[in-house]
Amino acid sequence: MRAPALVDSVTHRHDAHELTWLAAGELQVDIGGRAWKVDAARALWIPAGVAHTVRPGRDALALPLFFPADRWTSPHDAPRTIRRSAHLDALARTLAQPGLATPSALAVCRARMLDLVAEGDEQLPMPLDPRAREIADALVADPSRPETLEEWGRVAHVSAKTLQRSFACETGLRFPEWRTLLRLQTARRLLDSDETVAEVAAHVGYASCTAFIDAFRRAYGTTPARLRRSERARGPRS
């Protein structure tokens, strides 16, 4: 006899902040007209009070982790993808089993988890293969470089297919996704400078400022100009 299936979708709004973390499978979370993917490579931070619709995959095993808003301040004002790491996953496994941990251990885990959430997608995963790593290092030094993976392959004397496999298996991202993440992370840091948004866009390799703003909004849920104003109003971190 087959087990009952998961629902197709369910909509929530919580009084607590949530980190949607999966032990297995994948799911989609719809928030404000945008679809967020949650899987083995990424979790999703959802601030308290944000309505969201969860669409689980057939094999999804979702373990939402909650942070009461009256005790914990959200590090972000909007939903944000959080790149998973071994350390984040270790904390998540403890928080997902509160009956097997002491209250003090849970409090420490939540505090450390929030530190990782604050860093979030600023943790750029790097490939391990030396040939792919050489390309990644070159792009970190200059994110505006326009070479395709095929062109990089000719430089590194390796096939584009092998490089694509290295990026996908070792970073959890295909090469175009990895390069976009690098460019947007670099752009976020450059927003602290006096460069205009158009100058930041060109600095990280976008020929069109509009394309840069669209990519930035998809990744961070806001525009570069709004994020700059928000972070400057907040002041430097202590």
C-alpha positions in Angstrom: 0.0 0.0 0.0 1.4 3.4 -1.0 1.9 6.0 1.7 -0.2 9.2 1.4 1.4 11.8 -0.8 2.4 15.3 0.4 0.1 18.2 -0.4 0.7 20.1 -3.7 1.1 23.4 -1.8 0.4 25.1 1.5 0.6 28.7 2.5 2.0 29.9 5.8 2.7 33.1 7.7 4.7 32.7 10.9 5.3 35.0 13.9 8.9 33.6 14.0 11.7 33.9 11.5 12.2 30.7 9.6 15.1 28.9 7.9 13.7 26.4 5.5 16.2 23.5 5.5 15.8 20.2 3.8 17.1 16.8 5.0 16.2 15.3 1.5 14.7 16.2 -1.8 13.8 19.7 -2.9 10.9 22.1 -2.8 9.8 25.5 -4.1 8.8 28.5 -2.0 6.7 31.2 -3.7 7.0 34.7 -2.1 5.5 37.8 -3.6 5.5 36.5 -7.1 9.0 35.0 -7.0 9.9 31.3 -6.8 12.8 30.2 -4.5 14.4 26.8 -4.9 15.4 25.0 -1.7 17.5 21.8 -2.0 20.7 20.1 -0.8 22.8 23.2 -1.8 20.7 26.0 -0.5 18.3 26.9 2.4 15.9 29.8 2.5 15.7 32.5 5.2 12.1 33.9 5.6 11.7 36.8 8.0 8.7 36.7 10.5 5.4 37.8 9.1 6.2 37.1 5.4 3.5 35.0 3.7 4.9 32.1 1.7 3.6 29.2 -0.3 5.5 25.9 -0.1 5.4 23.5 -3.0 7.2 20.2 -2.0 8.8 17.8 -4.3 7.7 14.2 -4.1 10.7 13.2 -1.9 11.0 16.4 0.1 11.8 16.1 3.8 11.6 19.7 5.0 12.7 20.6 8.5 11.8 24.3 9.1 13.9 25.9 11.8 12.3 28.7 13.8 13.7 31.8 15.6 11.2 33.6 17.8 11.0 37.2 16.6 10.8 38.6 20.1 14.1 37.0 21.0 16.1 37.0 17.8 16.5 39.8 15.3 16.4 38.9 11.6 19.7 39.6 9.9 17.8 40.4 6.6 14.7 42.4 5.9 13.6 40.2 3.0 13.8 36.5 2.1 17.2 35.3 1.0 18.9 32.2 -0.2 21.5 30.8 2.2 24.3 28.7 0.7 24.6 25.5 2.7 27.9 24.4 4.3 29.0 21.5 6.5 28.9 23.9 9.6 25.4 25.2 8.8 24.1 21.6 8.3 25.6 20.5 11.6 23.8 23.3 13.4 20.6 22.6 11.5 20.6 18.9 12.6 20.9 19.9 16.2 18.1 22.6 15.9 15.9 20.1 14.1 16.0 17.7 17.1 15.4 20.0 20.1 14.5 17.1 22.4 18.0 15.7 22.0 19.9 18.9 23.0 20.0 21.1 26.1 18.4 24.5 26.0 21.8 26.2 26.3 23.1 24.2 23.3 20.1 25.2 21.3 20.6 28.8 22.1 24.3 28.6 21.0 23.2 26.9 17.8 20.6 29.6 17.0 23.2 32.3 17.6 25.8 30.7 15.4 23.1 29.9 12.8 22.1 33.6 12.6 25.8 34.5 12.1 25.9 32.2 9.1 22.5 33.5 7.8 23.9 37.1 8.1 26.8 36.0 5.9 24.4 34.1 3.7 25.2 33.9 0.1 28.4 35.9 0.7 30.0 32.5 1.2 31.1 31.8 -2.4 31.7 28.0 -3.0 34.9 27.3 -4.9 35.6 24.3 -7.1 38.3 21.8 -6.0 39.6 20.6 -9.4 42.8 22.6 -10.0 41.8 23.6 -13.5 38.4 24.8 -12.5 39.9 26.5 -9.4 42.4 28.4 -11.6 39.5 29.8 -13.7 37.5 30.6 -10.5 40.5 32.5 -9.0 40.9 34.5 -12.3 37.2 35.5 -12.2 37.4 36.4 -8.5 40.3 38.7 -9.4 38.2 40.2 -12.2 34.5 39.3 -12.3 34.0 41.3 -15.5 35.9 38.9 -17.6 33.6 37.7 -20.4 35.1 34.4 -21.5 32.7 31.5 -22.1 33.4 28.1 -20.5 34.5 26.9 -23.9 37.1 29.7 -24.1 38.2 29.0 -20.6 38.6 25.4 -21.5 40.9 26.2 -24.4 43.1 28.2 -22.0 43.1 25.4 -19.4 43.4 22.6 -22.0 40.3 20.9 -20.7 36.9 20.4 -22.2 34.0 22.7 -21.3 32.0 19.6 -20.3 34.6 18.6 -17.7 34.7 22.1 -16.3 31.0 22.3 -16.1 30.9 19.0 -14.2 33.6 20.3 -11.8 31.6 23.5 -11.0 28.3 21.6 -10.7 29.6 18.8 -8.5 32.0 20.8 -6.3 30.1 24.1 -5.8 26.5 23.0 -6.3 26.2 25.5 -9.1 26.5 25.4 -12.9 29.2 27.7 -14.2 26.8 30.5 -15.4 25.1 30.4 -12.0 28.4 30.5 -10.2 29.7 33.4 -12.2 26.4 35.3 -11.6 26.7 34.7 -7.9 30.3 36.0 -7.9 29.4 39.1 -9.8 26.4 39.9 -7.5 28.4 39.3 -4.4 31.2 41.6 -5.7 28.6 44.2 -6.6 27.1 44.1 -3.1 30.6 45.0 -1.7 31.1 47.7 -4.2 27.8 49.3 -3.2 29.7 50.5 -0.1 31.9 52.6 -2.3 31.1 55.9 -4.1 30.6 54.2 -7.5 27.2 54.7 -9.1 25.0 51.7 -9.7 25.9 51.9 -13.4 29.6 51.9 -12.6 29.2 48.9 -10.3 27.3 47.0 -13.0 30.1 47.6 -15.5 32.7 46.8 -12.9 31.3 43.3 -12.4 30.7 42.6 -16.1 27.2 43.7 -17.0 27.0 45.5 -20.3 23.4 46.7 -19.4 22.6 48.4 -16.1 19.0 47.2 -16.5 20.1 43.6 -16.7 22.3 44.0 -13.6 19.4 45.5 -11.6 17.1 42.7 -12.7 19.6 40.0 -11.7 20.3 41.8 -8.4 16.6 42.0 -7.6 16.1 38.3 -8.4 18.9 37.4 -6.0 18.3 39.7 -3.1 14.7 40.8 -3.4 15.5 44.5 -3.8 17.3 46.8 -6.1 21.0 47.9 -5.6 19.9 51.5 -4.9 17.4 50.5 -2.3 19.9 48.1 -0.6 22.5 50.8 -0.5 20.1 53.3 1.1 19.0 50.7 3.6 22.5 49.6 4.7 23.8 53.2 4.9 20.8 54.2 7.0 21.5 51.2 9.3 25.1 52.2 9.7 28.2 50.1 10.1 27.9 46.7 11.8 29.3 46.5 15.3 
